[in-house]
Amino acid sequence: MEHTISFPALGLNLDINRVAVNLFGKDIYWYGIIICLGFVLAALYVNRRTQEFGVTSDNLMDCLIICVPVGIISARIYYVAFEWGYYSQHPNEIIAIWKGGIAIYGAVIGVVIALAVYSRMKKLSFASLCDLAAFGLLIGQCIGRWGNFVNGEAHGGATSLPWGMSIDGASPVHPTFLYESLWNLVGFIALHFYSKKRKFGGEMALLYVAWYGLGRAWIEGLRTDSLYLGPVRVSQLLAGISCIAAIVVLVRQYNRIKVEKAFYAPEQDKADEKKGE
């Protein structure tokens, strides 16, 4: 369970044990602890923003109770489905999520479906729930990627860059977990400040899809453990398609808002003139 992760050019060497602690004969892995930390911090942040989006803390708690297990299960199903050649021979490992092996796009698909059902049942704005989920996903992904670091997984190919990461003395590789963590951090900071001026419901969710899709399409091309469908990197394809689709919808919405402002502005000016007479 132990391995050495180093950054040779930076002079950093870390001996890491995937197991954080053993409780009553059961190993507790850092991977699970880090994922849980991401969930907790995401929930705390989103809870502070609920009222701005017309959602109550009770609604948020309901969503967490539903979406957390749904997200984890759907993320695992997605991963196992594209690695079925391995798991069909090792069925006992299908539920061994503590060893790693979840896919964010699987989680997103599951969460979106769960939010759609919940919003319909409670007569809430689906767009607002997705906006809040966007913040939570960025926080969770930013922190969760460090679970990949501890496991020594989700890295890229060989590199000579000064921040190249070596695992157990092997040649330095791209620390793609770090790239994605930083990309999500920048995205979260940008959305946090921009959200005060948001123009329509669902805008935060669309910006998240566009931003994450752009970064993931690039980063996925560097990775050596991509999930494939034939010769195609599945996550890279989904990232590219979702990014383009989100940008198209955003542009259409912004143009619609611009046209509406141009149309209603003269009427408003006339109304203001009458008030002044």
TAJO-V649515 format. One record per pair of residues at least 4 apart in sequence whose C-alpha atoms are under 7 Angstrom apart, sorted by the first residue. I is the first residue (numbers start at 0). GAP is how many residues later the second one is. D is the distance in whole Angstrom. If there is no record, write none. Layout:
# TAJO-V649515
<<I:GAP:D> <I:GAP:D>>
This chain:
# TAJO-V649515
<<0:16:6> <0:17:6> <0:18:7> <1:13:7> <1:14:6> <1:15:4> <1:16:6> <2:12:6> <2:13:6> <2:14:7> <2:165:6> <3:9:7> <3:10:6> <3:11:4> <3:12:6> <3:163:6> <3:164:5> <4:8:6> <4:9:5> <4:10:6> <4:160:7> <4:161:6> <4:162:5> <4:163:6> <5:6:5> <5:7:4> <5:8:6> <5:159:6> <5:160:5> <5:161:6> <6:4:6> <6:5:5> <6:6:6> <6:156:6> <6:157:6> <6:158:5> <6:159:6> <7:4:6> <8:153:5> <8:154:7> <9:152:7> <9:153:7> <15:134:7> <17:11:6> <17:12:6> <17:132:6> <17:133:6> <18:8:6> <18:9:6> <18:10:4> <18:11:6> <19:8:6> <19:9:5> <19:10:5> <20:6:6> <20:7:5> <21:4:5> <21:5:4> <21:6:6> <22:4:6> <28:4:7> <28:69:7> <29:4:6> <29:117:7> <30:4:6> <30:67:7> <30:116:4> <30:119:7> <31:4:6> <31:66:6> <32:4:6> <33:4:6> <33:109:7> <33:110:6> <33:113:6> <34:4:6> <34:109:5> <34:112:7> <35:4:6> <36:4:6> <37:4:6> <37:101:6> <37:102:4> <37:105:5> <37:106:6> <38:4:6> <38:101:6> <39:4:6> <40:4:6> <41:4:6> <41:94:5> <41:97:5> <41:98:6> <42:4:6> <42:93:7> <43:4:7> <44:4:7> <45:4:6> <45:86:6> <45:89:7> <45:90:6> <46:10:6> <46:13:7> <49:4:6> <49:5:5> <49:6:6> <49:7:7> <50:4:5> <50:5:6> <52:75:6> <54:4:6> <55:4:6> <56:4:6> <57:4:6> <58:4:6> <59:4:6> <60:4:6> <61:4:6> <62:4:6> <63:4:5> <65:4:6> <66:4:6> <66:44:5> <66:47:6> <67:4:6> <68:4:6> <69:4:6> <69:40:6> <69:41:7> <70:4:6> <70:36:4> <70:37:7> <70:39:5> <70:40:5> <71:4:6> <71:35:6> <72:4:6> <73:4:6> <73:32:5> <73:33:5> <73:36:5> <74:4:6> <74:27:5> <74:28:5> <74:29:6> <74:30:7> <74:31:4> <74:32:4> <75:4:6> <75:25:7> <75:26:5> <75:27:7> <76:4:6> <77:4:7> <77:25:6> <77:28:5> <78:4:6> <78:22:6> <78:23:6> <78:24:6> <79:4:6> <79:7:7> <79:14:7> <81:145:6> <81:146:7> <82:4:6> <83:4:5> <84:4:7> <85:4:6> <86:4:5> <86:6:7> <86:7:6> <96:4:6> <102:4:7> <103:4:6> <104:4:6> <105:4:6> <106:4:6> <107:4:6> <108:4:6> <109:4:6> <110:4:6> <111:4:6> <112:4:6> <113:4:6> <114:4:6> <114:11:7> <114:14:7> <115:4:6> <115:10:6> <116:4:6> <117:4:6> <118:4:5> <118:5:5> <118:6:6> <118:7:5> <119:4:7> <124:4:6> <125:4:6> <126:4:6> <126:74:5> <126:75:4> <127:4:6> <127:73:6> <127:74:6> <128:4:6> <129:4:6> <129:72:6> <129:75:6> <130:71:6> <130:72:7> <130:73:5> <130:74:5> <131:4:7> <132:4:6> <133:4:6> <133:70:7> <133:71:5> <133:74:6> <134:4:6> <134:53:6> <135:4:6> <136:4:6> <137:4:6> <137:46:5> <137:47:7> <137:50:6> <138:4:6> <138:49:7> <139:4:6> <140:4:6> <140:40:7> <140:43:7> <141:39:4> <141:40:7> <141:42:5> <141:43:6> <142:38:7> <144:4:7> <144:32:5> <144:36:6> <145:4:6> <145:31:7> <146:4:6> <147:4:6> <147:5:5> <147:6:6> <147:29:7> <148:4:6> <148:28:7> <151:15:7> <153:22:7> <153:23:6> <153:69:7> <153:71:6> <154:18:7> <154:19:6> <154:20:5> <154:21:5> <154:22:6> <154:68:6> <154:69:7> <155:17:6> <155:18:5> <155:19:6> <155:20:6> <155:66:5> <155:67:4> <155:68:5> <156:16:5> <156:17:6> <156:65:6> <156:66:6> <156:67:6> <157:13:7> <157:14:6> <157:15:4> <157:16:6> <158:5:6> <158:13:6> <158:14:5> <158:15:6> <159:4:6> <163:8:5> <163:9:5> <163:10:5> <163:11:7> <164:7:5> <164:8:5> <164:9:6> <164:10:6> <165:4:5> <165:5:6> <165:6:4> <165:7:6> <174:4:7> <175:4:6> <175:43:7> <175:47:7> <176:4:6> <177:4:6> <178:4:6> <179:4:6> <180:4:6> <181:4:6> <182:4:6> <182:32:7> <183:4:6> <184:4:6> <185:4:6> <186:4:6> <186:24:7> <187:4:6> <188:4:7> <189:4:6> <190:4:6> <190:13:7> <193:4:7> <194:9:7> <197:5:7> <201:4:6> <202:4:6> <203:4:6> <204:4:6> <205:4:6> <205:40:5> <205:44:7> <206:4:6> <207:4:6> <208:4:6> <208:33:6> <208:34:6> <208:37:6> <209:4:6> <209:32:7> <209:33:4> <209:34:7> <209:36:5> <209:37:6> <210:4:6> <211:4:6> <212:4:6> <212:26:4> <212:27:6> <212:29:6> <212:30:5> <213:4:7> <213:25:7> <213:26:7> <213:29:6> <214:4:6> <215:4:6> <215:20:7> <215:23:6> <216:4:7> <216:19:5> <216:22:5> <216:23:6> <218:4:7> <219:6:7> <219:16:6> <225:7:6> <226:6:6> <226:7:6> <227:4:5> <227:5:5> <227:6:5> <228:4:7> <228:5:6> <232:4:6> <233:4:6> <234:4:6> <235:4:6> <236:4:6> <237:4:6> <238:4:6> <239:4:6> <240:4:6> <241:4:6> <242:4:6> <243:4:6> <244:4:6> <245:4:6> <246:4:6> <247:4:6> <248:4:6> <249:4:6> <250:4:6> <251:4:6> <252:4:6> <253:4:6> <254:4:6> <255:4:6> <256:4:6> <257:4:6> <258:4:6> <259:4:6> <260:4:6> <263:4:6> <264:4:6> <265:4:6> <266:4:6> <267:4:6> <268:4:6> <269:4:6> <270:4:6> <271:4:6> <272:4:6>>
